[in-house]
């Protein structure tokens, strides 16, 4: 493994995981009430537009770090588990890309509508059209499934490659599943804790692997020639 790639990957995994956890917890603490329809998000955003903007920025920064983190982890796994690296890296990349699209469609749109004083009733025809569009529905599915499957394939691949202990992919699995099937602030905060712990475990595994691999490439030209 390239030493620089390993170092950057470990840093991106840790920082991206922490930001992802903070953004998720911040959102649910500030906006604890789930909405029954998309148009209701205009009302939610209008209730605290500043916090809505902060949460949007936090998620955007998390995505900027998680994209290179996922690709870097795939690169680290490529020699040890090439199939897991290819499948996990490709699906995670697709998931994070469409998650970014959803982030701006969701957060930026509703923030802009709320900031302009548009109410939920006025926004409903627009949100209904968006929700009914097949491309939007497909991108939403690719986001959820791609991020879920991609991250877990990479995490279990890291375990199979002996980069991390089994608890790391299990914690990430628990966090992902809990996020999909639960509601309420305490459980969503628990999701953040699990995801941060899992990403920290991945980062430590990559960092340890980097240090183990470093002596192989640390020979000076004279030593190598000898």
C-alpha positions, -999 to +999 in steps of 0.1 A: +000+000+000+012+035-009+021+052+024+005+085+013-027+067+002-029+049+035-024+080+056-049+101+037-075+073+037-072+068+075-076+106+080-106+108+056-123+078+073-119+092+107-128+128+099-156+118+075-171+094+100-171+120+128-187+146+106-213+121+094-222+113+130-222+149+141-244+159+111-269+131+117-271+138+155-274+175+149-303+171+125-323+149+147-317+170+178-327+202+161-355+187+140-369+157+160-403+155+144-405+133+113-427+146+085-454+126+067-449+142+033-421+160+016-438+194+015-438+194+053-400+199+052-406+235+042-423+241+075-395+222+093-368+243+077-387+275+083-388+267+120-351+271+123-335+280+090-301+287+105-299+252+119-311+238+086-282+256+068-257+244+094-269+208+090-267+210+052-231+222+054-221+195+079-235+168+056-219+183+026-185+183+043-190+147+055-197+137+019-166+155+006-145+133+030-164+101+027-160+099-011-122+098-010-124+077+022-144+050+004-122+050-027-090+050-005-103+020+015-110+002-018-075+010-030-061-004+003-081-036-001-073-041-038-042-063-032-058-084-004-094-086-014-098-074-050-135-085-054-146-068-022-126-037-032-142-035-066-178-042-056-176-022-024-158+008-039-181+010-070-214+007-050-202+031-022-192+056-049-226+055-065-244+057-032-224+087-020-228+104-054-266+101-054-266+109-017-250+142-026-276+148-053-303+141-027-287+163-002-289+193-024-323+184-038-336+180-002-318+204+019-311+232-005-345+232-021-365+232+012-341+257+027-345+280-003-383+277-002-384+283+035-361+313+032-384+328+005-414+324+027-431+297+006-454+276+027-460+238+026-493+242+006-476+262-021-447+238-023-468+207-024-473+206-063-435+208-067-426+182-041-453+158-054-439+162-089-404+155-076-415+125-055-433+110-084-405+113-109-389+079-117-354+093-119-357+108-085-371+075-071-342+055-088-316+079-075-330+076-040-329+038-042-293+039-055-283+062-027-297+040+001-287+006-014-254+018-028-242+033+005-255+005+026-241-023+005-209-006-006-198+004+029-206-030+044-188-049+016-157-027+022-160-031+060-164-069+058-137-070+032-114-052+056-122-078+082-115-106+059-082-090+049-074-088+087-072-051+087-099-048+114-116-069+140-151-083+134-168-057+156-160-030+131-183-043+103-209-054+128-211-020+144-214-004+110-241-029+100-260-021+132-258+016+126-269+014+090-299-009+098-309+011+128-309+042+108-333+027+082-358+011+106-360+034+136-373+069+145-368+091+175-339+112+187-323+087+211-321+060+185-309+083+158-281+096+182-272+060+188-269+056+150-244+084+151-224+068+179-223+035+161-212+050+128-184+071+143-171+040+162-172+019+130-154+045+109-128+050+137-122+013+136-117+013+099-093+043+102-072+026+129-071-006+108-058+013+077-033+032+098-020-001+114-017-017+080+002+014+067+027+011+094+032-026+089+036-022+051+059+009+055+092-011+060+087-029+027+090+004+008+114+022+031+146+008+018+171+033+004+182+030-032+217+018-020+201-009+002+178-020-026+208-022-050+227-043-026 
